Amino acid sequence: MQQRRIGTVSVSAIGLGGMPLSMPPSGKAVPSREQAIATVHAALDAGITFIDTADAYAMTTAEFGHNEELIAEAVKGRDDVLVATKGGHTRTPDDGFDLDGSPAYLKRACEGSLRRLGVDAIGLYQLHRPDPKVPIEESVGALADLLDEGKIQMAGVSNFDPDEIRSANEVLGGRLASVQNEFSPRFRSSLPELELCDELGIAFLPWSPLGGMGGAADLGSRHAAFAEIARERGVSPQQVCLAWELAKSERVIPIPGSSRPETIRSSVEAVHLVLSEEELARLDA
C-alpha cells in the first residue's frame, strides 16, 4: 500500500469511509454488525490504515455514536490505524440533523467520541461543518484548545471553503492537518480547496470520492471518459476515479465508503493504477 501523510502521520493512500456501515444509501439496508466488521477487517487486511467516522453517523437519534462504536470494535488492538472522527453535527428528535459549532458543545462532543472510541486522545478530530450561528474562529478555537489539552492529536475541518480554510489554519497556528470536502467526477467544485491544501501542505480528504460512479445512470456524458478508460485498461470505473483523484496531488487521500469487503478491496487496487498524462487530460475535460 502506498503511503501519504496527514500532519505528521503516514497513512495508506486510500482510506475507508465508515458512514455506509451505519447509514447506507437510500433504499439499502444497514449491514449486519458481522458484515460491517468484516468490511473493516478486509480494509485493514488490504493495507488501509486510515478510517473516517463521525459521532452523528447513525440511522436514528437514539443510535448516536453507532459508527464510532462499530469502528472501535473493528480496529481494537490495531495501533497502526489512524481513526478520524468528526463533531458538530447533532441529531434532532425526529432523527434529522442540525448543527452546533459552539465551543462548549464541541468539547462535550469530543469527550463522547473519546469514550466511544476507547482512546485517551483522538488521532484526528474534525469540525464536521461550519455552523452559521457560530463564528468560524470560535468553533476552530475549540479544536485548538483540545489540541493544547492533549485530547486530540491532530485537528481538521470539513466542508470549508478556501477563506474558511485559511482562517482555520490561522486560528490553529498553522496546525490544520486536514480538510475533508466532497470531491468526485460529479462534484468538482471543491478543486480550489484541493489546490489550496496542496499549496499549504494540508491533507485533502475527498468524501464521496466515487460520486455514484457505480451506477450506469451516473456514467453520463461528463463521466463517459472514466468508463472508456476503464474498458481500455481492463479495470473498473471506480478504480479509474480514485486513481484520477490520487494523481491530483500527493496531499489527496480519498476515503471511499463501503459496506462490503469486496468493494473496499476493489477500491484499494486503485493505488496500483498509474494514469498517463493523456488519460488524465481526458478525465479533466
C-alpha positions in Angstrom: 0.0 0.0 0.0 1.3 3.4 -0.9 1.6 5.9 1.9 0.6 9.6 2.2 0.7 12.0 5.2 -1.8 13.6 7.4 0.1 16.0 9.6 3.0 14.0 11.0 1.4 10.6 10.5 1.9 8.3 7.5 -1.3 6.5 6.4 -2.5 4.5 3.5 -3.1 6.5 0.3 -6.7 5.4 0.3 -8.8 5.3 3.5 -12.1 3.8 4.4 -15.2 6.0 4.9 -17.3 4.4 7.7 -20.6 6.1 7.0 -22.2 3.4 4.9 -21.7 0.9 7.7 -24.2 2.8 9.8 -26.1 5.0 7.2 -26.3 3.2 3.9 -27.6 5.0 0.8 -31.3 5.4 0.4 -33.0 2.1 -0.3 -30.3 -0.1 1.1 -30.4 -2.0 4.4 -28.0 -1.3 7.2 -25.4 -4.1 7.0 -25.3 -6.5 9.9 -22.7 -6.0 12.6 -20.9 -9.1 11.3 -20.8 -7.8 7.7 -19.7 -4.3 8.9 -16.8 -5.7 11.0 -15.8 -8.0 8.1 -15.7 -4.9 5.8 -13.4 -3.1 8.1 -11.2 -6.1 8.6 -11.0 -6.5 4.8 -9.8 -2.9 4.5 -7.2 -3.5 7.2 -6.0 -6.7 5.5 -5.7 -4.8 2.2 -3.4 -2.3 3.8 -5.7 0.5 4.8 -4.5 2.3 7.9 -6.9 5.3 7.9 -10.6 5.2 8.7 -13.0 8.1 8.9 -16.1 8.1 11.1 -18.3 10.7 12.9 -20.4 10.7 16.0 -23.6 11.6 14.0 -23.3 8.6 11.7 -26.4 6.6 12.8 -29.8 5.9 11.4 -31.6 7.3 14.4 -31.0 9.9 17.1 -31.2 7.1 19.7 -28.2 5.4 18.0 -26.0 8.5 18.1 -22.4 7.3 18.1 -23.2 3.9 16.4 -20.4 4.2 13.8 -17.8 5.2 16.2 -18.5 2.3 18.4 -18.5 -0.1 15.4 -15.2 1.2 14.2 -13.7 1.0 17.7 -14.7 -2.6 17.9 -13.3 -3.5 14.4 -9.9 -1.9 15.0 -9.4 -3.0 18.6 -5.8 -3.9 19.1 -4.6 -2.2 15.9 -2.2 0.6 17.0 -1.2 1.2 13.4 -4.6 2.6 12.3 -5.4 6.3 12.4 -9.1 6.7 13.2 -10.5 10.2 12.4 -13.9 11.3 13.7 -16.0 14.5 13.5 -18.1 16.6 15.8 -20.5 19.5 15.3 -23.5 17.7 13.6 -26.3 17.0 16.0 -29.4 14.9 15.7 -33.0 16.1 16.2 -35.9 14.2 17.9 -37.3 13.3 14.6 -34.0 11.7 13.5 -33.0 14.6 11.4 -29.7 16.6 11.5 -28.8 20.0 12.9 -25.5 21.9 13.7 -23.9 23.1 16.9 -20.4 24.6 16.4 -20.3 26.2 19.8 -17.0 25.6 21.7 -18.9 24.2 24.7 -20.8 21.6 22.5 -17.7 20.6 20.5 -15.7 19.9 23.7 -18.6 17.8 25.1 -18.8 16.0 21.7 -15.1 15.3 21.8 -15.5 13.7 25.3 -18.2 11.5 23.9 -16.1 10.4 21.0 -13.2 9.7 23.3 -15.4 7.4 25.3 -16.9 5.6 22.4 -13.6 5.1 20.6 -12.0 4.0 23.8 -8.9 6.2 23.5 -7.1 8.8 25.6 -6.6 11.0 22.6 -8.3 11.1 19.2 -5.9 10.8 16.3 -7.7 13.3 14.0 -10.7 15.3 15.2 -12.6 17.3 12.6 -15.3 20.1 12.7 -18.0 18.4 10.7 -19.4 21.5 9.1 -19.4 25.3 9.8 -22.3 26.4 11.9 -23.7 29.7 10.5 -24.7 30.7 14.0 -21.1 30.5 15.4 -18.1 32.3 14.0 -15.5 30.0 12.5 -12.9 31.4 14.8 -14.8 30.2 17.9 -15.5 26.7 16.6 -12.0 26.1 15.4 -10.7 27.7 18.6 -12.3 24.8 20.4 -10.2 22.4 18.3 -7.1 24.5 19.3 -8.0 24.1 22.9 -8.5 20.3 22.5 -5.1 20.1 20.8 -3.4 22.0 23.6 -5.1 19.8 26.2 -3.9 16.7 24.5 -7.5 15.4 23.9 -6.8 15.2 20.2 -3.5 14.7 18.3 -4.5 16.5 15.1 -7.2 18.9 14.1 -9.1 19.0 10.8 -12.2 20.7 9.2 -14.8 19.5 6.8 -17.0 21.3 4.2 -14.9 24.5 4.4 -14.3 27.0 1.6 -10.8 28.5 0.9 -11.3 31.6 3.1 -12.5 29.4 5.9 -9.6 27.0 5.5 -7.1 29.9 5.7 -8.9 31.2 8.8 -8.9 27.8 10.5 -5.2 27.3 9.8 -4.5 30.7 11.3 -6.6 30.1 14.4 -4.8 26.7 14.8 -1.4 28.4 14.5 -0.6 26.6 11.3 -1.6 23.2 12.8 -4.5 22.4 10.5 -3.8 18.8 9.4 -6.7 18.1 7.0 -9.7 19.3 5.0 -12.5 16.9 4.2 -14.7 18.1 1.4 -16.8 16.5 -1.2 -14.9 15.9 -4.5 -15.6 13.5 -7.3 -16.1 13.4 -11.1 -19.7 14.5 -10.4 -18.8 17.2 -7.9 -15.6 19.1 -8.9 -16.4 22.4 -7.3 -14.0 21.7 -4.4 -11.0 21.8 -6.7 -10.0 25.3 -5.3 -9.9 23.8 -1.8 -7.9 20.8 -3.0 -5.4 23.2 -4.7 -5.1 25.3 -1.6 -4.4 22.3 0.6 -1.7 21.3 -1.9 -0.2 24.8 -1.6 -0.3 24.8 2.2 0.8 21.2 2.7 -2.6 20.1 4.3 -4.1 16.7 3.6 -7.2 16.8 1.4 -9.7 14.0 2.1 -12.4 13.7 -0.6 -15.7 12.4 0.8 -18.0 10.6 -1.5 -15.0 10.3 -3.9 -16.8 8.0 -6.3 -19.8 10.3 -6.6 -22.1 7.5 -7.6 -19.7 6.1 -10.2 -21.0 2.6 -9.6 -24.3 3.1 -11.4 -24.9 3.3 -15.1 -27.2 6.3 -14.6 -24.2 8.2 -13.3 -22.0 7.5 -16.2 -23.4 10.3 -18.3 -21.5 12.5 -20.8 -19.4 14.1 -18.2 -18.3 10.7 -16.8 -18.0 8.8 -20.1 -14.2 9.1 -20.1 -14.0 7.2 -16.8 -15.9 4.3 -18.3 -14.0 4.4 -21.6 -10.5 4.4 -19.9 -11.7 1.6 -17.5 -12.6 -0.5 -20.5 -9.3 0.3 -22.2 -7.3 -0.6 -19.1 -9.3 -3.6 -18.0 -10.2 -2.1 -14.6 -13.3 -0.7 -13.0 -14.6 2.9 -13.4 -14.3 3.2 -9.6 -10.5 2.4 -9.8 -10.0 5.0 -12.6 -11.9 7.5 -10.5 -9.7 7.0 -7.4 -6.5 6.9 -9.5 -7.5 10.2 -11.1 -8.0 11.8 -7.6 -4.7 10.4 -6.3 -3.0 12.0 -9.3 -4.3 15.5 -8.4 -1.9 15.9 -5.5 0.2 13.9 -3.1 -2.0 15.6 -0.4 -5.1 13.8 -1.6 -6.3 10.7 0.4 -9.7 9.6 -0.9 -12.0 7.9 1.7 -14.4 5.7 -0.3 -17.3 4.3 1.7 -18.0 0.6 1.6 -20.4 -1.8 3.3 -19.0 -5.0 1.7 -15.5 -6.5 1.8 -15.2 -6.9 -1.9 -15.9 -3.3 -2.7 -13.2 -1.9 -0.5 -10.7 -4.5 -1.8 -11.5 -3.2 -5.3 -11.0 0.4 -4.3 -7.6 -0.3 -2.8 -6.4 -1.6 -6.2 -6.6 2.0 -7.5 -3.2 2.7 -5.9 -1.5 0.5 -8.5 -3.2 2.3 -11.5 -0.9 4.9 -12.9 -2.8 7.1 -15.5 -1.0 8.7 -18.4 -1.0 12.5 -18.9 -3.2 11.9 -21.9 -5.7 9.9 -19.8 -5.7 12.5 -17.1 -6.4 15.2 -19.6 -9.4 13.2 -20.9 -10.7 12.8 -17.4 -10.3 16.5 -16.6 -12.1 17.6 -19.8 
